[in-house]
Each structure stands twice: as structure tokens, then as C-alpha cells.
């Protein structure tokens, strides 16, 4: 069966025009605008008619996997020619080629670095940096938030976005909208790939940017901080088994020294009420709760509430040893490491 499929794939590759596939996919990926694309790779379960390489409906793009393989071969050849002779191609052509390459392989570092150099060259030739960074940010965010297998957790793509933010941070801070980046990129990517280390690291970078004097002079940062805290809590309770989200929420409340610490009590009350009413006994939630109650930001009364709620939950969940072990460990940890004010 495996060999038959391989022969079928090779036959399909020989029968279709790779340049035609490249042009179709490159055109779809390089549409100018500020709307994120939602890209999906279509496998054998979604065959397309001969000569059709993708499906497009507004911002949704479905790319044939076979056509993408063909387009990648053409794009890689164009990039190699450009590396040998930079005068051999136009900027738009190489930008399109690297877009196709990164769709096929998000860890193709040469393609990502080439896009950085192209952006710098265009800026040196007089193109507005704001427009350049905005367009590149939209391209990168489309890959990070699309339902693709590897892109939402790609260290290369997240590093590329970090570079774009640092570029904007130095020259055009007005481009950065931290709450919008959380809603449109960080939370979406974290949902695409659970426990997304790179997405939540980027969230910490965004909070660092929010601390800049230049950013605060252009934004109501206190209102934005509160909004991000509320959004993070909502995300965590909607994905309560994702430890990375809870860790970031703890970072906002305790690790990051800010006015958000005054909301520890409210967040604790909301989360423990929800955890006990929905009978959440998973370790992720209770690691967050025992860490928060032990952080030194909570009162003795709240510590008593923690123990009472924990015992009530133990009585209601039955005798599952794994669930009981999670709750017992949370209580023991809090008893051992609780910081008293």
C-alpha cells in the first residue's frame, strides 16, 4: 500500500506544472492588506481538480499538499539563485518565494533571514518602515495563527515576530498594540497548539514592551493591563488543562511586579469557585491555586477558604486515587511553602 501511494504521488508530480502551482500559491500568500489569512493544507482526503492548486474564500485559503510540494521546489530554486546573485531577482519575487518556503517548512531559517534583509533593504531605499513592518507582521501572524501542523509552535517564526516587534519598538512604537496582539495572535496560537511555550514566551515580551515609557505615553496602560489580565483569566478557565496559560496568569499577578497584584484576591476567588463548582481536580488548576495562595499576596482568611474548598471538592469527586493525590499534594505544598505577610 505504501509503495502504491508513493508511485501515485510521483505520477501526479510529473503530470502537473510546478511553476503554475508556485504562481498560484505565491499569489495567495502575498496579498497586500491587514487581514490575517487562515491557511490550511489539504491532503489526499480533499482532492482538487487537475490544475486547481488551492481553494480561497475571503481570507480562508486551502492549499493542496501536492501543489505545495511542487511550489516549494520552485521557490527554493529561486532563493538559491538569489543567494548566488542578488541582482538576479526582484524583491517581490524573493518575498513570494520565501513565503512559499516557510509555508512548507517553518524552520527554514535562511528564508526567514532573507525576509529580514529584504525589509531592511527596502527601508534603506526609502520605503516607510511602518508599512514594511505592518505588512510583514500580518504575514507572520497569518502563519502563527492558522490551523497548520507546525507553524503555531515554530521557534523560527516566533523569533521573526520578536524581531519585528523589536524593530517597531525602536522606531515606530505606534505600530504595537499589546491587547490586540494577545487577542489576535497569542491566545489563538496557544489554542492551536496546547502548552505552546513559544507563544507564552512572546506574551511575556509583550508585557515587557508595555512597560516601556514610550508605549505608556501613547496608551492607557493601566486599563490595558487590567484587560489583559481579564482576558488571560478567561483563556485559562476556557482551557483549564493548559499549564502554560496558568503559569502566565501567575506571572501577571505575582512574578511581574505591577499594580495587578491587587487583583490576586479576586482572581483567586473566581478560579477556586469555578474549580469546585465544575469539580476540576486536574493538576494544572491546583498548581496555580496553591502557588497563588502561597505567594504572600493572600490573607489567612483566603488560605482557610483554599483548604475548605479543597476538602469539599475531595468529598464530591469520589475515590479516584489520582484526583485525590493532586488535591492532597496541593494542600501539602501550600502548608510547606506558604509565605505569611
MARZA-310789 format. One record per residue (C-alpha): residue in one letter; x, y, z. Coordinates in steps of 0.05 Angstrom, whole numbers, padded with zeros to 5 digits, always signed. Each point is the difference from the previous one (the first is absolute). Example, Ala and Ser with C-alpha at 12.3 -4.5 7.8 and 13.67 -1.06 7.14 Angstrom:
A+00246-00090+00156S+00027+00069-00013
END
This chain:
X+00000+00000+00000X+00056+00048+00018X+00037-00010-00066X-00064+00008-00040X-00013+00067+00033X+00072+00022-00014X-00007-00018-00074X-00066+00038-00003X+00033+00061+00030X+00058-00003-00049X-00047-00007-00059X-00040+00061+00023X+00063+00041+00007X+00021-00017-00071X-00068+00016-00030X-00010+00070+00028X+00039+00065-00010X+00040+00020+00062X+00007+00072-00024X-00075+00006-00005X-00007-00026+00071X+00052+00049+00024X-00033+00060-00032X-00068-00018+00029X+00025-00011+00071X+00048+00058+00000X-00055+00047-00023X-00047-00023+00055X+00053+00010+00054X+00023+00069-00022X-00067+00037-00002X+00010+00069+00029X-00044+00021+00057X-00007-00003+00075X-00047-00060+00004X+00031-00064+00025X-00005-00061-00045X-00026-00066+00028X+00042-00051-00037X-00011-00075-00001X+00036-00056-00037X-00047-00047-00038X+00023-00072-00002X-00025-00060-00040X-00066+00002+00036X-00016+00066-00036X+00021-00011-00073X-00004+00059-00047X-00014-00002-00075X+00060-00002-00047X+00031+00069-00007X-00032+00026+00065X+00052+00011+00053X-00039+00034+00055X-00069+00021+00025X-00012+00071+00023X-00060+00030+00036X+00013+00071+00024X+00058-00007+00049X-00003-00077+00003X+00050-00036-00044X+00004-00076-00009X+00064-00022-00035X+00008-00067-00034X+00058-00037+00033X+00023-00028-00066X+00000+00070-00031X+00038+00027+00060X+00055-00051-00010X+00006+00021-00073X-00001+00074+00018X+00053-00011+00054X+00048-00030-00051X-00008+00061-00045X+00006+00049+00058X+00062-00032+00027X+00033+00004-00068X-00017+00075-00004X+00029+00012+00069X+00064-00037-00018X+00008+00042-00063X-00011+00063+00041X+00053-00021+00050X+00049-00010-00056X-00016+00066-00034X-00042+00052+00037X-00011+00039-00064X-00034-00060-00033X-00069+00011+00031X-00049+00054+00022X-00016+00010+00074X-00073-00021-00010X+00021-00064-00035X+00046-00021+00057X-00051+00020+00052X-00051-00045-00034X+00050-00057-00005X+00017+00004+00074X-00074+00001+00017X-00010-00066-00037X+00062-00030+00033X-00023+00018+00070X-00069-00028-00013X+00032-00066-00018X+00054+00003+00054X-00008+00052+00057X+00071-00017+00025X+00034+00021-00065X+00044+00051+00034X+00031+00026-00064X-00068+00020-00027X-00018+00037+00064X+00067+00037+00002X-00007+00018-00073X-00066+00033+00015X+00034+00041+00055X+00054+00023-00049X-00052+00018-00053X-00038+00042+00050X+00064+00036+00021X+00020+00013-00072X-00068+00029-00017X+00003+00046+00060X+00069+00024-00021X-00027+00015-00069X-00053+00046+00030X-00061-00045+00012X-00040+00019+00063X+00021-00045+00057X-00070+00001+00029X-00030-00030-00063X+00056-00051-00008X-00005-00026+00072X-00076+00000-00001X-00002-00042-00064X+00053-00049+00025X-00035-00005+00067X-00065-00018-00034X+00035-00053-00042X+00033-00031+00061X-00063+00002+00043X-00038-00036-00055X+00047-00059+00006X+00002+00001+00076X-00076-00001+00007X-00021-00046-00057X-00020-00073+00011X+00068-00025-00024X+00036-00059+00032X+00066+00034+00018X-00005+00074-00010X-00034+00023+00065X+00057-00031+00040X+00057+00019-00048X+00059+00032+00037X+00023+00029-00066X-00066+00036-00013X-00007+00024+00072X+00072+00026-00003X-00017+00036-00065X-00060+00033+00034X+00043+00019+00059X+00049+00033-00047X-00057+00039-00033X-00024+00025+00068X+00070+00020+00021X+00006+00038-00066X-00066+00035+00013X+00019+00012+00072X+00062+00039-00021X-00031+00041-00056X-00076-00002-00003X-00031-00019+00066X-00068+00022-00026X-00002-00065-00040X-00004-00042+00064X-00068-00013+00031X+00012-00049+00057X-00073-00019+00016X-00013-00012-00074X+00062-00044-00006X-00026-00042+00058X-00069-00008-00029X+00019-00011-00072X+00066-00038+00006X+00022-00025+00068X-00066-00030+00023X-00017-00028-00069X+00068-00033-00009X-00003-00028+00071X-00067-00031-00016X+00026-00029-00065X+00057-00035+00037X-00011-00015+00074X+00056+00016+00049X+00031+00045-00053X+00065+00021+00033X+00018+00049-00055X-00067+00035-00001X+00001+00013+00075X+00073+00023-00002X-00022+00050-00052X-00056+00022+00048X+00053+00018+00051X+00037+00041-00052X-00065+00038-00014X-00007+00016+00074X+00072+00024+00001X-00015+00046-00058X-00060+00027+00038X+00048+00022+00055X+00037+00046-00049X-00009+00074+00014X-00010+00012-00075X-00057-00051-00001X-00033+00028+00063X+00002+00070-00028X-00045-00022-00057X-00047-00048+00036X-00043-00005+00062X+00046-00055+00025X-00036-00011+00067X-00066-00014-00036X+00037-00045-00050X+00034-00039+00056X-00067-00013+00033X-00030-00021-00066X+00056-00049-00014X-00006-00029+00070X-00075-00012-00010X+00012-00029-00070X+00054-00046+00027X-00046-00024+00056X-00055-00014-00051X+00048-00038-00045X+00026-00042+00059X-00070-00019+00024X-00020-00018-00071X+00063-00044-00007X+00008-00021+00072X+00046-00059-00015X+00054+00044-00032X+00054+00013+00051X+00035+00052-00044X-00060+00046+00004X-00006-00005+00076X+00075+00013+00006X-00008+00063-00040X-00059+00022+00043X+00043-00011+00062X+00055+00041-00033X-00048+00058-00010X-00025-00002+00071X+00063-00015+00041X+00065-00006-00038X-00008+00065-00038X+00004+00056+00051X-00058+00043-00020X-00067+00028+00024X-00033-00064-00023X+00019-00032+00067X-00060+00034+00031X-00044-00046-00042X+00028-00064+00030X-00058-00008+00048X-00053+00009-00053X+00034-00049-00048X+00009-00051+00055X-00073+00004+00020X-00025-00006-00072X+00045-00059-00017X-00011-00041+00063X-00075+00010-00004X+00001-00024-00072X+00047-00058+00016X-00044-00027+00056X-00066+00011-00035X+00024-00036-00063X+00040-00051+00040X+00066+00015-00032X+00051-00046+00032X+00054+00005-00054X+00069+00019+00023X+00007+00063-00043X-00055+00038+00037X+00022-00021+00069X+00073+00016-00013X-00023+00070-00017X-00044+00006+00061X+00051-00028+00050X+00054+00045-00030X-00045+00061+00005X-00022-00014+00071X+00073-00010+00020X+00027+00062-00035X-00005+00048+00059X-00054+00041-00034X-00059-00036+00033X-00031+00006+00069X-00009-00053+00054X-00074+00000-00014X+00012-00016-00073X+00047-00056+00021X-00056-00029+00042X-00047+00005-00060X+00051-00037-00041X+00001-00058+00049X-00075-00001+00009X-00014-00001-00075X+00053-00053-00011X-00030-00045+00053X-00070+00011-00028X+00024-00020-00069X+00033-00062+00027X-00066-00021+00030X-00037+00010-00065X+00046-00032-00052X-00002-00071+00026X+00059-00045+00014X+00043+00007-00063X+00071-00006+00029X+00031+00045-00053X-00049+00057+00013X+00008-00007+00075X+00075+00000-00006X-00001+00065-00039X-00041+00034+00053X+00041-00028+00058X+00065+00023-00033X-00028+00069-00010X-00019+00006+00073X+00067-00027+00024X+00038+00046-00046X-00039+00061+00025X+00012-00020+00072X+00075-00007-00012X+00015+00061-00043X-00053+00051+00018X+00029+00069+00012X-00034+00037+00055X-00003+00076+00000
END
